Amino acid sequence: MADRMAAVQTAKSMNYYPSDAGWSAMWTGFDAVRVDADLAKIAELGADNVRVIVFPQAFGWPAPKPEYTEKLRKFVSIADAHGLTVKITLFDWWSGYNEVTNSVNWAKSVLAPYVDDPRILAVELKNEFQPGDAAAVTWVKQLIPAIRAYAPTMPLTLSVDGGTGAAGMAKIRSELGGTPLDYYDFHFYGSSERALAEIRKAQAAVSPAPIVIGETGVSSAVVSEGEQGVYLARVFRAASEAGVGSVSPWTLNDFSNGAIPANSQVSQMPAQYKFGLYRADGAPKFASTVVRTWWTTGAVPNSLLNLGFEAAASDSPWRLANTDAGVPVVGTDVVRSGAKSVKFAGTTRTAAGLPSLVTSPITPVQAGYRWRAEAYARGAAATGVTEIALSWFDVNGKWIGQSTSNRLPAGNTTWTKLVVETVAPAGATSVQLHLKSGDNTGAVWFDDVAIS
């Protein structure tokens, strides 16, 4: 148990379904060739573990069908060939909580070949467990000791969904009482800018038991592929700061149309199709570079933030704010270094303030720590206000205040450094860097940004 638990807490783990066969379809249409190619990709990223989810309705109930346990055996064998251990999640899409005996026997049948198999790292008894469901609590309180007695060296866990969060983990711990888990699995889909604060809340909810982040990510149907990648970078970095050594991206692949079974409620949610590190056609997204960099070097550099505006638009995490007052444009007409800069021209202001280009650092914010941001700006017949600012937010995303730089003089100027240096205020858990230029009838360019 000790060796497995140590590996659980440091696992470089990837969540997995094939791009053309999500959820139960992975098993009903099991394709060993596709699985082999995908697990090779996972290993190439630097992973050492893969999570796989099994479904009673697909595997057979109340006894798993031999052809499906053979598919699981094949999956484990393929993973092992690529140097990957496996986490198995049981009882997804499941609510038969009155069938305790059948549940125990079914789980034992699935796990029978792996009780002492080092290729199986851990077992999650229920995906995104709902601790407010009394029937579910009664069921799992009987399942845990039965499986622990059957497989005493196998770490057991439950996960909570992104909405339930730390409060849900605390409730699971309280409800389980004398049948504790070996560790807790936190599914984090909140603001990556506030990840450190949220991870620490989750840790406090179940201390002294350890936690892992078993799912995390954001859909590139909602944000740019650049922001999707930097989201993961922030979570990796925050988890490291909190002492959580295992973070598992959701998921390897985007899903093609029809890949998610129609009986799943997420099949009608467009965002669910775009969480992958790779597009459905197999092309790598920026997020794959982020994950590979972290898993192979243990670091995620600030260059991922595209601070010189050189990256392709799809790979940039910069986002626009207050576009009713003007829209900055990346171009090549005036640059300080490299081939590109960003230009504000003909801007105004609204009740929301000045138009701006916004990003957030990878390093998590902690109150009392000193921060510095700088950018070079150049004006042509510039008017109005051109500056950079650090905007501070609390754990609930409420704006606390901002720290602003010196302003670019009006008129025609050469490249001028704008600097803001300050201390994160009390209560701050995240910060945004804004490049601003408003009430500007001329033009201003920004280049060579830095934040530390």
C-alpha positions in Angstrom: 0.0 0.0 0.0 2.7 2.5 0.9 4.5 2.1 -2.4 1.3 2.5 -4.3 0.2 5.5 -2.3 3.6 7.2 -2.9 3.1 6.6 -6.6 -0.5 7.9 -6.5 0.7 11.2 -5.1 3.3 11.8 -7.8 1.5 10.2 -10.8 1.8 12.0 -14.1 -1.7 10.8 -15.0 -3.8 11.4 -18.1 -7.6 10.9 -18.5 -8.4 8.9 -21.5 -11.1 8.1 -24.1 -10.5 7.7 -27.8 -11.5 10.7 -29.9 -14.2 8.7 -31.8 -15.5 6.7 -28.8 -16.1 8.5 -25.6 -17.5 7.1 -22.3 -19.1 3.7 -22.7 -18.5 3.7 -26.4 -14.8 3.1 -25.7 -15.7 -0.4 -24.5 -18.7 -1.3 -26.8 -16.5 -0.4 -29.8 -13.1 -1.2 -28.3 -10.3 -0.6 -30.8 -7.0 -2.0 -29.6 -5.0 -0.4 -32.5 -6.4 3.1 -31.7 -5.8 2.6 -27.9 -2.2 1.6 -28.6 -1.6 4.7 -30.7 -3.2 7.0 -28.1 -1.3 5.5 -25.1 1.9 5.9 -27.1 1.0 9.6 -27.3 0.3 9.8 -23.6 3.7 8.2 -22.8 5.4 10.6 -25.2 4.0 13.5 -23.2 5.9 12.2 -20.2 3.0 10.5 -18.4 3.5 7.4 -16.3 -0.2 6.6 -15.6 -3.6 6.6 -17.4 -7.1 6.7 -15.9 -9.7 4.5 -17.4 -13.4 4.4 -16.5 -15.6 1.3 -16.7 -19.4 1.1 -16.8 -21.6 -1.6 -15.3 -24.2 -1.1 -18.1 -21.5 -1.7 -20.8 -19.5 -4.4 -19.0 -22.5 -6.4 -18.0 -24.6 -6.6 -14.8 -24.8 -8.2 -12.3 -21.8 -10.1 -13.6 -19.3 -8.6 -16.0 -19.2 -10.3 -19.4 -15.9 -12.2 -20.2 -15.5 -10.3 -23.5 -15.5 -7.0 -21.6 -13.1 -8.1 -18.8 -10.9 -9.2 -21.7 -11.0 -5.7 -23.2 -9.9 -4.3 -19.8 -7.1 -6.9 -19.7 -6.0 -5.8 -23.1 -6.1 -2.1 -22.2 -3.9 -2.8 -19.1 -1.5 -4.8 -21.2 -1.2 -2.0 -23.8 -0.7 0.6 -21.1 2.1 -1.5 -19.5 3.8 -1.9 -22.9 4.1 1.9 -22.9 5.3 2.2 -19.4 2.0 3.4 -18.0 0.3 2.2 -14.8 -3.6 2.4 -14.7 -6.1 3.9 -12.4 -9.5 2.2 -12.7 -12.7 4.1 -12.0 -15.7 1.9 -11.3 -19.5 2.5 -11.3 -19.8 5.5 -13.6 -23.3 6.2 -14.8 -24.5 4.2 -11.8 -27.3 4.7 -9.3 -28.3 1.2 -8.2 -27.5 1.9 -4.6 -29.9 -0.6 -3.3 -27.9 -3.4 -4.9 -25.0 -3.6 -2.4 -24.3 -7.3 -2.7 -24.3 -7.2 -6.5 -22.1 -4.1 -6.4 -19.5 -5.8 -4.2 -19.5 -8.9 -6.3 -19.3 -7.0 -9.6 -16.4 -4.9 -8.4 -14.6 -8.0 -7.1 -15.1 -9.7 -10.5 -13.6 -6.7 -12.4 -10.7 -6.3 -10.0 -10.0 -10.0 -9.5 -7.0 -10.2 -11.9 -5.4 -7.0 -10.4 -5.6 -7.4 -6.7 -1.8 -7.7 -6.4 -0.9 -6.4 -9.8 1.5 -3.5 -9.7 0.2 -2.3 -13.1 -3.0 -1.1 -11.3 -2.2 2.0 -9.3 -5.5 2.7 -7.5 -9.2 2.2 -7.7 -11.8 5.0 -7.7 -15.1 3.4 -6.5 -17.4 6.1 -8.0 -16.8 8.9 -10.3 -17.9 12.3 -9.0 -19.7 10.9 -5.9 -22.6 13.0 -4.6 -22.2 13.1 -0.7 -25.7 14.7 -0.4 -27.3 11.5 -1.7 -28.1 9.4 1.4 -28.6 6.2 -0.6 -25.2 6.7 -2.2 -23.5 7.3 1.1 -25.1 4.1 2.6 -24.0 2.1 -0.4 -20.4 3.3 -0.5 -20.0 2.9 3.3 -20.5 -0.8 2.7 -18.5 -1.0 -0.6 -15.3 0.5 0.9 -14.7 -2.1 3.6 -15.7 -5.0 1.3 -13.2 -4.0 -1.4 -10.5 -3.1 1.2 -10.8 -6.6 2.7 -10.6 -8.1 -0.8 -7.7 -6.0 -2.1 -6.0 -4.7 1.1 -3.0 -3.1 -0.8 -5.1 -1.2 -3.3 -5.6 2.5 -2.6 -9.3 3.5 -2.8 -10.7 6.9 -3.5 -13.8 8.9 -4.6 -13.9 12.0 -6.7 -16.1 15.1 -6.5 -17.3 17.1 -9.4 -16.1 20.6 -10.1 -19.2 22.3 -8.7 -19.1 20.3 -5.4 -15.5 21.1 -4.8 -13.9 21.4 -1.4 -17.2 21.5 0.4 -18.2 18.2 -1.2 -14.9 16.6 -0.2 -15.4 17.7 3.4 -18.9 16.2 3.4 -17.6 12.9 2.0 -15.0 12.8 4.8 -17.7 13.5 7.4 -20.2 11.0 6.0 -17.8 8.2 5.7 -16.7 8.4 9.4 -15.1 5.1 10.3 -14.7 4.0 6.6 -12.1 6.5 5.4 -10.6 6.7 1.9 -6.9 6.4 1.3 -6.9 9.7 -0.6 -9.3 12.1 -2.1 -9.7 13.0 -5.8 -10.4 16.7 -6.5 -11.9 17.6 -9.9 -10.9 21.2 -10.5 -12.6 23.2 -13.2 -12.7 26.6 -11.5 -10.7 29.7 -12.3 -7.1 28.7 -12.9 -6.0 32.2 -11.7 -7.3 31.3 -8.2 -6.2 27.6 -8.3 -3.8 27.8 -5.4 -6.5 29.1 -3.0 -9.0 26.5 -4.2 -6.5 23.6 -3.9 -5.6 24.7 -0.4 -9.3 24.8 0.5 -9.6 21.2 -0.8 -6.6 20.1 1.2 -7.9 21.6 4.4 -11.3 19.9 3.9 -9.8 16.4 4.2 -6.5 16.9 6.0 -4.5 14.9 6.9 -5.5 12.6 4.0 -3.7 13.5 0.8 -5.4 14.8 -2.4 -4.7 14.6 -6.1 -6.3 16.6 -8.9 -7.8 13.8 -10.9 -9.4 16.0 -13.6 -8.7 19.6 -14.7 -8.9 21.7 -17.8 -10.9 24.1 -19.9 -12.6 23.7 -23.2 -11.1 25.4 -26.3 -14.7 25.9 -27.4 -14.9 28.4 -24.6 -11.4 30.0 -24.6 -8.5 30.1 -27.1 -6.3 27.1 -27.4 -3.6 29.4 -25.9 -5.6 30.1 -22.8 -6.5 26.4 -22.6 -2.8 25.6 -22.4 -2.0 28.3 -19.9 -4.9 27.3 -17.7 -3.2 23.9 -17.3 0.1 25.6 -16.6 -1.4 27.7 -13.8 -3.0 24.6 -12.2 0.3 22.6 -12.4 2.2 25.5 -10.9 -0.4 26.1 -8.1 -0.6 22.4 -7.3 3.2 22.3 -6.9 3.1 25.3 -4.6 0.5 23.5 -2.5 2.4 20.3 -2.4 0.0 18.3 -4.6 2.2 16.2 -6.8 -0.4 14.7 -9.2 -2.5 16.7 -11.7 -4.4 14.9 -14.4 -5.5 16.8 -17.5 -9.0 16.2 -18.8 -8.5 14.8 -21.5 -6.1 13.5 -24.1 -8.4 14.1 -27.2 -11.1 16.3 -28.4 -14.2 14.3 -29.5 -15.5 14.0 -33.0 -19.2 14.5 -33.6 -21.2 11.6 -32.3 -18.3 10.3 -30.2 -20.1 10.9 -26.9 -23.1 8.5 -26.5 -26.4 10.1 -26.8 -27.6 8.8 -23.4 -24.9 11.0 -21.8 -26.2 14.4 -20.8 -22.9 16.0 -21.8 -23.4 14.8 -25.4 -25.4 17.9 -26.1 -22.9 20.3 -24.6 -20.5 21.7 -27.3 -17.8 22.6 -24.8 -17.5 18.9 -23.8 -16.0 18.1 -27.2 -13.0 20.4 -26.9 -11.1 19.7 -23.7 -8.4 17.6 -25.4 -4.7 18.2 -25.7 -5.1 17.0 -29.3 -7.8 17.8 -31.8 -10.1 15.1 -32.9 -8.0 14.7 -36.1 -4.9 14.0 -34.0 -3.3 17.4 -34.5 -1.6 18.7 -31.3 -3.0 21.8 -29.5 -0.9 24.3 -27.5 -2.0 22.5 -24.3 0.0 19.4 -25.4 3.2 21.5 -25.3 2.4 22.8 -21.9 1.7 19.3 -20.4 4.8 17.9 -22.0 7.0 20.7 -20.7 5.7 20.3 -17.2 6.0 16.5 -17.1 9.4 16.4 -18.6 11.0 19.5 -16.9 8.9 20.2 -13.9 8.6 23.9 -14.9 6.3 26.1 -17.1 8.1 29.2 -18.3 6.5 32.7 -18.7 7.2 32.5 -22.4 4.0 30.5 -22.6 2.1 33.8 -22.0 3.2 35.1 -25.4 4.6 38.3 -23.9 6.2 39.4 -27.1 3.0 38.7 -29.2 5.0 36.4 -31.6 2.7 33.4 -31.2 -0.1 32.5 -33.6 -3.5 34.0 -32.5 -4.8 30.5 -31.6 -1.9 29.9 -29.2 -2.1 33.2 -27.4 -3.7 33.5 -23.9 -4.2 37.2 -24.2 -7.9 38.2 -24.1 -9.8 41.4 -24.9 -11.6 43.6 -22.3 -14.1 46.4 -22.9 -14.1 46.1 -26.7 -16.9 48.7 -27.0 -14.1 51.3 -26.5 -11.7 49.8 -29.0 -10.1 46.6 -30.2 -6.3 46.2 -30.1 -4.8 44.3 -33.0 -1.6 42.3 -33.3 0.5 43.4 -36.3 3.9 43.8 -37.8 4.0 47.5 -38.8 5.9 48.8 -35.7 7.9 46.5 -33.4 10.5 46.8 -30.7 11.8 43.3 -31.1 10.7 40.2 -32.9 8.2 40.4 -35.7 5.0 41.6 -34.0 3.5 44.0 -31.5 0.0 45.0 -30.5 -1.6 48.3 -31.6 -4.4 50.4 -30.0 -5.7 53.1 -32.3 -8.8 55.3 -32.3 -10.0 54.2 -28.9 -12.5 55.8 -26.5 -13.8 54.8 -23.1 -17.0 53.5 -21.6 -18.5 53.2 -18.1 -16.5 50.0 -17.8 -13.2 51.9 -18.4 -10.5 51.8 -21.0 -10.1 49.1 -23.7 -7.4 46.6 -22.7 -5.6 43.5 -23.5 -5.5 41.1 -20.6 -3.6 38.1 -19.3 -2.8 36.5 -16.0 0.5 35.1 -14.8 1.4 31.4 -14.3 2.8 31.9 -10.9 0.0 31.9 -8.3 -0.8 35.0 -6.2 -0.2 35.1 -2.5 -0.9 38.2 -0.4 2.2 40.1 0.7 4.4 38.9 -2.2 6.0 41.6 -4.4 5.0 41.7 -8.0 6.5 43.6 -11.0 5.2 44.1 -14.5 6.6 46.1 -17.4 5.9 46.7 -21.0 7.3 49.0 -23.7 5.0 51.4 -25.4 5.4 53.8 -28.3 3.0 56.5 -29.5 2.1 58.2 -32.7 0.0 61.4 -32.2 -1.2 59.6 -29.1 -3.8 61.1 -26.8 -5.7 60.0 -23.7 -4.4 57.4 -21.2 -1.9 54.7 -22.0 -0.7 52.6 -19.1 -0.4 49.1 -17.7 -2.1 47.9 -14.5 -2.2 44.9 -12.2 -5.9 44.2 -11.1 -6.3 42.2 -7.9 -9.1 39.7 -7.0 -10.1 37.7 -4.0 -10.9 34.0 -3.7 -14.4 34.6 -4.9 -13.3 36.6 -8.0 -14.3 39.9 -6.5 -12.2 42.9 -7.6 -10.1 44.3 -4.8 -8.2 47.1 -6.6 -5.5 47.9 -9.1 -1.9 49.1 -9.2 -1.0 51.2 -12.2 2.2 52.2 -14.0 3.6 55.5 -15.2 1.8 56.7 -18.3 3.0 57.1 -21.8 3.3 60.8 -22.7 1.0 62.2 -25.4 2.2 62.8 -28.9 5.0 61.0 -30.7 7.3 58.9 -28.5 10.0 56.4 -28.8 9.8 53.1 -27.0 9.1 53.9 -23.4 9.2 51.4 -20.4 6.0 51.4 -18.4 6.5 49.7 -15.0 4.3 48.8 -12.1 5.8 47.4 -8.9 3.8 46.6 -5.9 2.8 44.1 -3.2 -0.2 41.8 -3.5 -2.8 43.2 -1.1 -4.4 41.4 1.8 -7.0 38.9 0.5 -5.6 38.8 -3.0 -5.6 35.3 -4.7 -5.3 36.3 -8.3 -4.1 39.1 -10.6 -4.7 40.2 -14.1 -2.2 42.3 -16.2 -3.9 44.9 -18.4 -2.4 46.8 -21.3 -4.6 49.9 -21.7 -5.0 52.8 -24.1 -8.2 54.8 -24.1 -9.4 58.2 -25.4 -6.7 57.8 -27.9 -7.3 59.5 -31.3 -3.8 58.5 -32.4 -2.0 55.1 -32.1 0.0 53.2 -29.5 2.0 50.0 -29.8 2.9 47.6 -26.9 5.8 45.1 -27.0 8.1 43.1 -24.8 5.9 42.6 -21.8 7.3 41.0 -18.6 5.7 39.9 -15.3 7.3 38.4 -12.2 
